[in-house]
Amino acid sequence: MRGLALGDAFGESWLLQPSDQVTAALGERRVADGPWPWTDDTAMALALLGVLRQHGHVDQDALATAFADSYAADPYRSYGGSMHEVLRSLGRGEPWPEVTRRKFGGMGSWGNGAAMRVAPLGAWFAGDLDTVAEEAGRSAQVTHAHPEAVAGAVAVAIAAALSVTGIDAGLLITATAARTPDSEVASRLRRVSRVALTADPRHVAAMVGCGEQISAVDTVPFTIWCAAAHLDDLPEALWATASAGGDTDTTCAIVGGIVAARTGLDAVPAAWLEACEPID
């Protein structure tokens, strides 16, 4: 959870800077001045973790309430455009299946919001990958009805669970793809599994996206490649992820959650931890 929040805040710090300054700072490994606030990625992950602590599994009605309550308490956390209406509707007590299915002409959102918050769930259920996939899917459905969004959440949760259990970095992507539902997310995971982990992250982003469309499809494969490329080095994983640009608060949140599940935060520079907005 703390790795996810750190990645979220680290990535958000670059979104607030002019692009030329970001390029220069990333090249010099020079972080943005603090404080670094975290966003909806962390707020929703905390709500999900709270439901797991209370119920031991994803109680979807409780999760809908937790998301709505978190949003009502602080709606200024850079929530995605479509999520404002969803979370307000949940706060009014409307049934979550009706709310999520009516988005985008009945298709539901295929955004990356279900993936961005789910890494702690993967760590929670890491001993049983079937349960990881099932619970991740249930967590996604509360806000994202589209199968691609569900597949993205399953993929990130599986990657986090495999990270916890010590999988070899070279196997992370293929093992994750094998347990991801048939989807474009899975297809792009298989595509990036054939890219050397020593490649430039910007090359990978050019192939499959880095969150510029705010979709699970153009976010999740890139982030899992970045995590695999630096599975034992959290700071370097975040530098690599941010270097490609795109939706950096979300891409770095996902990578932070996956990698920190394995490494902890001991190797993170003290200045980063001081700059990052704390979580309770």
C-alpha positions as CSV (number, residue, x, y, z in Angstrom):
1,M,0.0,0.0,0.0
2,R,2.8,2.4,0.9
3,G,4.6,1.6,-2.4
4,L,1.4,2.3,-4.3
5,A,1.0,5.7,-2.5
6,L,4.6,6.6,-3.1
7,G,4.4,5.8,-6.8
8,D,1.2,7.7,-7.1
9,A,2.6,10.8,-5.5
10,F,5.9,10.5,-7.3
11,G,4.1,10.2,-10.6
12,E,1.7,13.0,-9.8
13,S,4.7,15.3,-9.1
14,W,5.7,15.1,-12.8
15,L,2.2,15.9,-14.0
16,L,2.4,19.3,-12.3
17,Q,5.7,20.3,-14.2
18,P,6.3,21.8,-17.7
19,S,7.3,19.0,-20.1
20,D,10.7,20.3,-20.8
21,Q,11.6,20.6,-17.1
22,V,10.3,17.0,-16.6
23,T,12.5,15.7,-19.4
24,A,15.5,17.4,-17.9
25,A,14.8,16.4,-14.4
26,L,14.2,12.7,-15.3
27,G,17.5,12.7,-17.3
28,E,19.4,14.0,-14.3
29,R,17.5,11.8,-11.8
30,R,16.4,14.9,-10.0
31,V,13.0,14.7,-8.2
32,A,10.5,17.4,-8.1
33,D,10.3,19.5,-5.1
34,G,7.8,18.3,-2.4
35,P,5.3,18.0,-1.1
36,W,3.9,15.3,-3.4
37,P,0.2,14.8,-2.9
38,W,-1.3,11.4,-3.8
39,T,-4.5,11.1,-5.9
40,D,-7.6,9.0,-6.3
41,D,-5.3,6.0,-7.0
42,T,-4.3,5.9,-3.3
43,A,-7.7,7.0,-2.0
44,M,-9.5,4.1,-3.7
45,A,-6.7,1.6,-2.8
46,L,-7.1,2.6,0.8
47,A,-10.9,2.0,0.6
48,L,-10.3,-1.4,-1.0
49,L,-7.8,-2.4,1.6
50,G,-10.2,-1.3,4.4
51,V,-12.9,-3.6,3.0
52,L,-10.4,-6.5,2.9
53,R,-9.5,-5.8,6.5
54,Q,-13.1,-5.7,7.6
55,H,-14.6,-8.6,5.6
56,G,-11.6,-10.7,4.5
57,H,-12.8,-10.6,0.9
58,V,-14.3,-8.2,-1.6
59,D,-17.8,-7.5,-0.4
60,Q,-19.0,-5.5,-3.4
61,D,-21.8,-3.6,-1.7
62,A,-19.4,-2.6,1.1
63,L,-16.8,-1.6,-1.4
64,A,-19.2,0.6,-3.3
65,T,-20.1,2.3,-0.1
66,A,-16.4,2.7,0.9
67,F,-15.6,4.3,-2.5
68,A,-18.5,6.7,-2.2
69,D,-17.6,7.6,1.3
70,S,-14.0,8.2,0.4
71,Y,-15.0,10.4,-2.6
72,A,-17.5,12.4,-0.5
73,A,-14.8,13.1,2.1
74,D,-12.3,14.4,-0.4
75,P,-13.5,14.7,-4.1
76,Y,-10.5,16.7,-5.1
77,R,-8.1,13.8,-5.6
78,S,-7.9,14.0,-9.4
79,Y,-10.7,11.4,-10.0
80,G,-11.3,10.5,-13.6
81,G,-14.0,12.4,-15.4
82,S,-16.5,9.5,-15.5
83,M,-15.9,8.5,-11.9
84,H,-17.4,11.7,-10.5
85,E,-20.9,10.7,-11.7
86,V,-20.4,7.1,-10.7
87,L,-19.3,7.8,-7.2
88,R,-21.9,10.5,-6.6
89,S,-24.5,8.0,-7.8
90,L,-23.2,5.3,-5.4
91,G,-23.3,7.9,-2.6
92,R,-27.0,8.4,-3.3
93,G,-27.5,4.7,-2.8
94,E,-28.0,3.7,-6.4
95,P,-27.1,0.0,-7.0
96,W,-23.6,-0.3,-8.3
97,P,-24.4,-2.8,-11.1
98,E,-26.9,-0.3,-12.6
99,V,-24.5,2.6,-12.2
100,T,-21.5,1.0,-13.8
101,R,-23.3,-0.7,-16.7
102,R,-24.9,2.5,-17.9
103,K,-21.6,4.2,-18.6
104,F,-20.4,4.7,-22.2
105,G,-23.7,3.5,-23.9
106,G,-24.0,0.4,-21.7
107,M,-20.5,-0.9,-22.3
108,G,-19.1,0.3,-19.0
109,S,-15.8,2.0,-18.4
110,W,-12.6,0.4,-19.6
111,G,-10.5,2.9,-17.8
112,N,-7.4,2.1,-15.7
113,G,-9.1,3.0,-12.4
114,A,-9.7,-0.6,-11.3
115,A,-6.1,-1.6,-12.1
116,M,-4.5,1.4,-10.3
117,R,-5.9,0.4,-6.9
118,V,-5.6,-3.3,-6.8
119,A,-2.0,-4.3,-6.1
120,P,-2.6,-4.6,-2.3
121,L,-5.4,-7.1,-3.0
122,G,-2.9,-9.2,-5.0
123,A,-0.5,-9.2,-2.0
124,W,-3.4,-9.9,0.4
125,F,-4.4,-13.2,-1.4
126,A,-0.9,-14.0,-2.7
127,G,-1.0,-17.6,-1.6
128,D,-3.9,-18.5,-3.9
129,L,-3.7,-17.1,-7.5
130,D,-7.2,-18.3,-8.3
131,T,-8.6,-16.3,-5.5
132,V,-6.5,-13.3,-6.5
133,A,-8.0,-13.3,-10.0
134,E,-11.6,-13.8,-8.7
135,E,-11.4,-11.1,-6.0
136,A,-9.6,-8.7,-8.3
137,G,-12.4,-9.1,-10.8
138,R,-15.0,-8.5,-8.2
139,S,-13.3,-5.4,-7.0
140,A,-13.2,-4.0,-10.6
141,Q,-16.9,-4.6,-11.3
142,V,-18.0,-2.2,-8.7
143,T,-16.9,0.8,-10.8
144,H,-15.9,-0.7,-14.2
145,A,-18.2,-3.0,-16.1
146,H,-16.1,-3.4,-19.2
147,P,-14.3,-6.7,-19.5
148,E,-11.0,-4.9,-20.4
149,A,-11.0,-3.0,-17.2
150,V,-11.7,-6.2,-15.3
151,A,-8.8,-7.9,-17.1
152,G,-6.5,-5.1,-16.3
153,A,-7.3,-5.3,-12.6
154,V,-6.8,-9.1,-12.6
155,A,-3.4,-8.7,-14.4
156,V,-2.1,-6.2,-11.9
157,A,-3.3,-8.2,-8.9
158,I,-1.7,-11.4,-10.3
159,A,1.6,-9.5,-10.9
160,A,1.6,-8.2,-7.4
161,A,0.9,-11.7,-6.0
162,L,3.7,-13.2,-8.1
163,S,6.0,-10.4,-6.9
164,V,5.3,-11.3,-3.3
165,T,6.0,-14.9,-3.8
166,G,9.5,-14.3,-5.4
167,I,9.0,-15.1,-9.1
168,D,11.9,-14.6,-11.4
169,A,11.6,-11.2,-13.1
170,G,12.0,-12.9,-16.5
171,L,8.8,-14.9,-15.9
172,L,6.6,-12.3,-14.4
173,I,5.0,-11.1,-17.6
174,T,4.3,-14.5,-19.2
175,A,3.0,-15.8,-15.9
176,T,0.7,-12.8,-15.5
177,A,-0.6,-13.1,-19.0
178,A,-1.4,-16.7,-18.6
179,R,-3.8,-15.9,-15.8
180,T,-5.3,-12.8,-17.3
181,P,-8.7,-13.2,-19.0
182,D,-8.8,-13.3,-22.8
183,S,-8.6,-9.7,-23.7
184,E,-6.6,-7.0,-25.5
185,V,-4.8,-6.5,-22.1
186,A,-3.7,-10.1,-22.3
187,S,-2.7,-9.8,-25.9
188,R,-0.5,-6.8,-25.2
189,L,1.0,-8.5,-22.2
190,R,2.1,-11.3,-24.5
191,R,3.5,-8.7,-26.9
192,V,5.6,-7.0,-24.3
193,S,6.8,-10.4,-22.9
194,R,8.8,-10.6,-26.1
195,V,10.6,-7.3,-25.4
196,A,13.9,-7.5,-23.6
197,L,13.8,-6.2,-20.0
198,T,16.8,-4.0,-20.9
199,A,14.9,-2.1,-23.5
200,D,14.1,1.6,-23.2
201,P,10.7,2.1,-21.5
202,R,9.8,4.7,-24.1
203,H,10.1,2.0,-26.8
204,V,7.6,-0.2,-24.9
205,A,5.3,2.8,-24.4
206,A,5.3,3.4,-28.1
207,M,4.3,-0.2,-28.7
208,V,1.5,-0.6,-26.2
209,G,0.8,2.8,-24.6
210,C,1.6,4.3,-21.2
211,G,-1.8,5.5,-20.0
212,E,-2.3,8.5,-22.3
213,Q,-5.8,7.1,-23.2
214,I,-6.5,6.4,-19.5
215,S,-7.6,2.9,-20.4
216,A,-6.6,-0.5,-18.9
217,V,-5.5,-1.6,-22.4
218,D,-2.9,1.2,-22.8
219,T,-1.8,1.2,-19.2
220,V,-1.5,-2.2,-17.7
221,P,0.9,-4.0,-20.1
222,F,3.4,-1.2,-20.0
223,T,3.3,-1.1,-16.2
224,I,3.8,-4.8,-15.8
225,W,6.8,-4.6,-18.2
226,C,8.3,-1.8,-16.1
227,A,7.8,-3.7,-12.9
228,A,9.4,-6.8,-14.4
229,A,12.3,-4.8,-15.7
230,H,13.1,-3.5,-12.2
231,L,11.5,-6.0,-9.9
232,D,14.1,-5.7,-7.2
233,D,14.7,-1.9,-7.4
234,L,11.7,0.3,-6.5
235,P,13.3,3.7,-7.1
236,E,14.7,2.6,-10.5
237,A,11.3,1.1,-11.4
238,L,9.6,4.4,-10.8
239,W,12.2,6.4,-12.8
240,A,11.7,4.0,-15.7
241,T,8.0,4.3,-15.6
242,A,7.9,8.0,-15.4
243,S,10.4,8.4,-18.2
244,A,7.8,7.4,-20.8
245,G,5.3,10.1,-19.7
246,G,1.6,9.5,-20.0
247,D,-0.7,8.9,-17.0
248,T,2.3,8.9,-14.7
249,D,0.5,9.0,-11.3
250,T,-1.4,5.9,-12.3
251,T,1.4,4.0,-14.1
252,C,3.8,4.7,-11.1
253,A,1.1,3.7,-8.6
254,I,0.7,0.4,-10.3
255,V,4.4,-0.2,-10.6
256,G,5.0,1.0,-7.0
257,G,2.4,-1.4,-5.7
258,I,3.8,-4.4,-7.6
259,V,7.5,-3.8,-6.8
260,A,7.1,-2.7,-3.2
261,A,5.2,-5.9,-2.5
262,R,8.6,-7.6,-3.0
263,T,11.2,-5.0,-1.9
264,G,9.5,-2.9,0.8
265,L,10.6,0.7,1.0
266,D,14.0,0.4,2.7
267,A,15.9,1.4,-0.5
268,V,13.7,4.5,-1.2
269,P,15.6,7.8,-0.6
270,A,14.6,9.5,2.6
271,A,13.9,12.7,0.7
272,W,11.2,10.8,-1.4
273,L,9.5,9.5,1.7
274,E,9.5,13.0,3.3
275,A,8.1,14.6,0.1
276,C,5.3,12.0,-0.3
277,E,2.0,12.8,1.4
278,P,1.7,10.2,4.3
279,I,-1.1,7.7,4.6
280,D,-2.7,6.7,7.9
